[in-house]
C-alpha cells in the first residue's frame, strides 16, 4: 500500500503541466524564504547565528528525508553524478551562504540585509549565460541594472559597515554560484526532492564542521529562546527548497533566480508587521527594495 501511494505522489509530481506553475513556485519560494529570514531575525534576539544555522538545517534534513519516502524512487540514489552535483551546490548554498546570510541578518537586520543578498541573480545569470547557453535579453539586462541600483539605495545612509556588507554580498555570491550548478544537476536527474535532501544534508555537515573548527560549537544551547523560531524557520526553508528546486527544474536560471529575489518585498512587509520593534526601515530601504523587486519582475518577464 505504501509503495502504491508513493508512486501516485511521484506520478503527480512529475506531470508536465507543472511548468505552467513556474511563477507560482518561484514566488512561493520567495515568500517562504522571507518568512524564514524574519523568524531567524526574531530568534537571534535570544541566541546566536551558529545556533540558527544548525537548528534550521537540522529541521530541513528531517523534513526533506520524510518527503523522500513519497517522492524519490530508491533507484535515484544510484545516480552518483546527480548526487555529486547536488552535494557541491549544497556546500555553497545553503552550506556556506546560510552562515553568511544569518550573520548579516544579525548585523544588519532583515530590511537591509535581504535586498543586498538579492544581488545573487547577477552571479547566477552570468554563469548560466556562459556555461548553460541561456540567452541574455534586454529586459534581463535592464532588470539586472534595477537590482544593482536597489542594492546601492539600501546601502546608502544606512550605517552599513564594510564588513557587514561583505557578509551579505558573500552570501549572495555563494547562493548565486550554487543556482546554475543545481540547475545542471536537475537536468541530469529531475528530482527537486532529492536535490533538497542532498542539499540540506551536505549543508548541515559543512556547517557542523566549520562551527566546530572555529570553536563556535560551545556557544550553542538548544535551551536558548531563539530555538523555536529556528525550527519554524527550518519549516519555511524546507517549503522554499521544494518551490525553488521545482521551479528551477522546469524553468531557466535567468528567469527563476530573479523571480525568487522578489523576496525583499515580502521580507519588508513581514518585518514591518512582526518585528517592527527590531527593524528601522528607512526611506532608502523602501526605495531600494522596490527597485530590486521591479528588476526581478522585469527579468522574469524577459
C-alpha positions as CSV (number, residue, x, y, z in Angstrom):
1,X,0.0,0.0,0.0
2,X,2.8,2.4,0.9
3,X,4.6,1.8,-2.4
4,X,1.4,2.4,-4.3
5,X,0.8,5.7,-2.5
6,X,4.4,6.8,-3.1
7,X,4.1,6.0,-6.8
8,X,0.9,8.1,-7.1
9,X,2.7,11.0,-5.5
10,X,5.6,10.6,-7.9
11,X,3.4,10.5,-10.9
12,X,1.5,13.6,-9.8
13,X,4.7,15.5,-9.1
14,X,6.3,14.8,-12.5
15,X,3.4,15.7,-14.7
16,X,4.4,18.2,-17.5
17,X,1.5,20.6,-16.5
18,X,3.6,21.8,-13.6
19,X,5.5,24.1,-16.0
20,X,2.6,26.5,-16.0
21,X,3.1,26.9,-12.3
22,X,6.6,28.2,-12.7
23,X,5.8,31.7,-11.4
24,X,3.7,30.3,-8.6
25,X,6.6,28.1,-7.4
26,X,9.2,30.9,-7.7
27,X,7.1,33.5,-5.9
28,X,6.2,30.8,-3.3
29,X,9.9,30.2,-2.7
30,X,10.5,34.0,-2.3
31,X,7.7,34.3,0.3
32,X,8.9,31.2,2.2
33,X,12.5,32.4,2.3
34,X,11.3,35.8,3.5
35,X,9.3,34.3,6.3
36,X,12.3,32.2,7.3
37,X,14.6,35.2,7.5
38,X,12.1,37.1,9.7
39,X,11.9,34.2,12.0
40,X,15.6,33.9,12.2
41,X,15.9,37.6,13.0
42,X,13.4,37.2,15.8
43,X,15.2,34.2,17.2
44,X,18.6,35.9,17.2
45,X,17.4,38.1,20.0
46,X,17.9,35.2,22.3
47,X,20.6,33.2,20.6
48,X,23.4,33.4,18.0
49,X,23.9,32.8,14.3
50,X,25.6,29.4,14.8
51,X,22.6,28.0,16.6
52,X,20.3,29.4,14.0
53,X,22.2,27.7,11.2
54,X,22.4,24.3,12.8
55,X,18.8,24.1,14.1
56,X,17.3,25.4,10.9
57,X,19.4,23.0,8.8
58,X,18.6,20.0,11.1
59,X,14.9,20.8,10.6
60,X,15.4,20.9,6.8
61,X,17.1,17.5,7.0
62,X,14.3,15.9,9.0
63,X,11.6,17.3,6.7
64,X,13.3,16.5,3.4
65,X,14.1,12.9,4.4
66,X,10.5,12.4,5.3
67,X,9.5,13.6,1.8
68,X,11.9,11.2,0.2
69,X,9.5,8.3,1.1
70,X,6.8,9.7,-1.1
71,X,8.7,11.5,-3.9
72,X,12.0,9.7,-4.6
73,X,12.4,6.2,-6.0
74,X,15.3,4.3,-4.5
75,X,16.9,4.0,-7.9
76,X,17.5,7.7,-8.0
77,X,20.1,7.3,-5.3
78,X,22.2,5.2,-7.7
79,X,22.8,8.3,-9.9
80,X,26.1,9.3,-8.5
81,X,26.7,12.1,-11.0
82,X,23.5,13.9,-9.9
83,X,24.2,13.3,-6.2
84,X,27.7,14.8,-6.6
85,X,26.4,17.9,-8.3
86,X,23.6,18.4,-5.7
87,X,26.3,18.0,-3.0
88,X,28.5,20.7,-4.5
89,X,25.6,23.0,-4.8
90,X,24.6,22.3,-1.1
91,X,28.1,23.1,0.1
92,X,27.9,26.5,-1.5
93,X,24.2,27.2,-0.5
94,X,22.8,26.8,2.0
95,X,26.1,25.4,3.5
96,X,28.3,28.5,3.3
97,X,25.8,31.0,2.1
98,X,23.4,30.5,5.0
99,X,26.1,31.1,7.6
100,X,27.0,34.3,6.0
101,X,23.3,35.3,5.5
102,X,22.3,34.7,9.1
103,X,25.3,36.6,10.3
104,X,24.3,39.5,8.1
105,X,20.8,39.3,9.4
106,X,22.1,39.7,12.9
107,X,24.3,42.6,12.0
108,X,22.1,44.5,9.5
109,X,18.5,43.2,10.1
110,X,16.1,41.7,7.6
111,X,15.1,45.0,5.9
112,X,18.7,46.0,5.0
113,X,20.3,42.6,4.6
114,X,17.7,40.9,2.3
115,X,17.9,43.4,-0.6
116,X,21.7,43.2,-0.6
117,X,21.7,39.4,-0.7
118,X,19.3,39.6,-3.6
119,X,22.2,40.5,-5.9
120,X,22.7,36.8,-6.3
121,X,20.9,36.6,-9.7
122,X,23.7,38.7,-11.2
123,X,26.1,35.8,-10.5
124,X,23.6,33.1,-11.4
125,X,22.6,34.7,-14.8
126,X,26.3,35.3,-15.7
127,X,27.2,31.7,-15.1
128,X,24.0,30.4,-16.9
129,X,24.7,32.5,-20.0
130,X,28.4,31.5,-20.2
131,X,28.1,27.8,-19.3
132,X,24.5,26.7,-19.8
133,X,23.9,28.6,-23.0
134,X,20.9,30.7,-21.8
135,X,20.1,33.8,-23.7
136,X,20.7,37.3,-22.3
137,X,17.8,39.6,-23.4
138,X,17.2,43.4,-23.0
139,X,14.6,43.0,-20.2
140,X,17.1,40.8,-18.3
141,X,19.8,43.4,-18.6
142,X,17.5,46.3,-17.6
143,X,16.2,44.3,-14.7
144,X,19.7,43.5,-13.5
145,X,20.6,47.2,-13.5
146,X,17.5,47.9,-11.4
147,X,18.6,45.3,-8.9
148,X,22.0,46.9,-8.7
149,X,20.5,50.3,-8.1
150,X,18.3,48.9,-5.4
151,X,21.2,47.5,-3.6
152,X,23.1,50.8,-3.8
153,X,20.0,52.6,-2.4
154,X,19.7,50.3,0.5
155,X,23.4,50.6,1.3
156,X,23.4,54.4,1.3
157,X,23.0,56.3,4.6
158,X,22.1,53.2,6.4
159,X,25.1,53.0,8.7
160,X,26.2,49.8,7.0
161,X,29.9,48.9,7.7
162,X,32.1,47.4,5.0
163,X,32.5,44.2,6.9
164,X,28.7,43.9,7.4
165,X,28.2,44.5,3.7
166,X,30.7,41.8,2.8
167,X,28.7,39.2,4.8
168,X,25.6,39.9,2.8
169,X,27.5,40.1,-0.6
170,X,29.3,36.9,0.3
171,X,26.0,35.1,0.9
172,X,24.7,36.4,-2.4
173,X,27.8,35.2,-4.3
174,X,27.7,31.6,-3.0
175,X,24.0,31.4,-3.4
176,X,24.4,32.8,-7.0
177,X,27.0,30.2,-7.9
178,X,25.0,27.3,-6.5
179,X,21.9,28.0,-8.5
180,X,23.2,27.1,-12.0
181,X,25.1,24.2,-10.6
182,X,21.9,22.9,-9.1
183,X,20.1,23.6,-12.4
184,X,22.7,21.4,-14.1
185,X,22.1,18.7,-11.6
186,X,18.4,18.8,-12.2
187,X,19.0,18.4,-15.9
188,X,20.9,15.2,-15.1
189,X,18.2,14.0,-12.8
190,X,14.9,15.8,-12.5
191,X,14.1,15.3,-8.8
192,X,13.7,18.5,-6.7
193,X,13.1,16.5,-3.5
194,X,16.4,14.5,-4.0
195,X,18.2,17.8,-4.7
196,X,16.7,19.2,-1.5
197,X,17.6,16.3,0.7
198,X,21.2,16.2,-0.5
199,X,21.5,19.9,-0.3
200,X,20.2,20.0,3.3
201,X,22.3,17.0,4.5
202,X,25.5,18.2,3.0
203,X,25.0,21.8,4.2
204,X,24.4,20.5,7.8
205,X,27.7,18.6,7.7
206,X,29.6,21.6,6.3
207,X,28.0,23.9,8.9
208,X,28.9,21.5,11.8
209,X,32.5,21.2,10.5
210,X,33.0,25.0,10.2
211,X,31.4,25.8,13.5
212,X,33.3,23.0,15.3
213,X,36.7,24.1,13.8
214,X,36.1,27.8,14.7
215,X,35.1,26.8,18.3
216,X,31.6,28.2,17.9
217,X,30.0,24.9,19.0
218,X,30.5,25.8,22.6
219,X,28.3,28.9,22.2
220,X,25.3,26.8,21.1
221,X,22.5,25.9,23.5
222,X,19.2,24.4,22.5
223,X,17.6,26.0,25.6
224,X,18.0,29.4,24.0
225,X,14.8,31.4,23.5
226,X,15.5,31.5,19.8
227,X,15.5,27.8,19.2
228,X,11.8,27.5,18.5
229,X,12.0,30.3,15.9
230,X,14.8,28.5,14.2
231,X,12.7,25.3,13.9
232,X,9.8,27.4,12.4
233,X,12.3,28.9,10.0
234,X,13.5,25.4,9.0
235,X,9.9,24.5,8.1
236,X,9.7,27.5,5.8
237,X,13.0,27.0,4.2
238,X,12.1,23.4,3.5
239,X,9.0,24.7,1.7
240,X,11.2,27.1,-0.1
241,X,13.5,24.3,-1.2
242,X,10.6,22.4,-2.8
243,X,9.2,25.5,-4.5
244,X,12.6,26.8,-5.6
245,X,14.0,23.5,-6.9
246,X,10.8,22.6,-8.7
247,X,10.7,26.0,-10.5
248,X,14.4,25.6,-11.3
249,X,13.9,22.1,-12.8
250,X,11.2,23.5,-15.1
251,X,12.5,27.0,-16.0
252,X,15.7,28.8,-16.9
253,X,18.0,30.1,-14.3
254,X,17.8,33.6,-15.8
255,X,14.0,33.6,-15.1
256,X,13.7,31.6,-11.8
257,X,16.6,33.2,-9.9
258,X,15.4,36.8,-10.3
259,X,11.8,35.9,-9.5
260,X,12.9,34.3,-6.3
261,X,14.6,37.6,-5.5
262,X,11.2,39.3,-5.1
263,X,11.8,38.0,-1.5
264,X,12.8,41.5,-0.2
265,X,9.3,42.9,-0.7
266,X,7.9,40.0,1.4
267,X,10.6,40.4,3.9
268,X,10.0,44.2,4.2
269,X,6.3,43.8,4.9
270,X,6.8,40.9,7.3
271,X,9.5,42.8,9.1
272,X,7.2,45.8,9.5
273,X,4.3,43.9,10.9
274,X,6.1,41.2,13.0
275,X,9.5,42.6,14.1
276,X,9.0,46.3,13.7
277,X,10.5,46.9,17.2
278,X,13.8,45.3,15.9
279,X,13.9,46.9,12.4
280,X,14.4,50.5,11.4
281,X,13.0,50.7,7.9
282,X,14.2,54.0,6.2
283,X,13.0,55.6,3.0
284,X,16.2,54.3,1.2
285,X,15.3,50.8,2.3
286,X,11.8,51.1,0.8
287,X,13.1,52.6,-2.4
288,X,15.9,50.0,-2.8
289,X,13.6,47.1,-2.1
290,X,11.1,48.3,-4.7
291,X,13.9,48.7,-7.3
292,X,15.1,45.2,-6.5
293,X,11.6,43.7,-6.9
294,X,10.9,45.7,-10.1
295,X,14.2,44.5,-11.5
296,X,13.4,40.9,-10.6
297,X,10.0,41.0,-12.2
298,X,11.4,42.6,-15.3
299,X,14.0,39.9,-15.6
300,X,11.3,37.3,-15.2
301,X,9.2,38.9,-17.9
302,X,12.2,38.8,-20.1
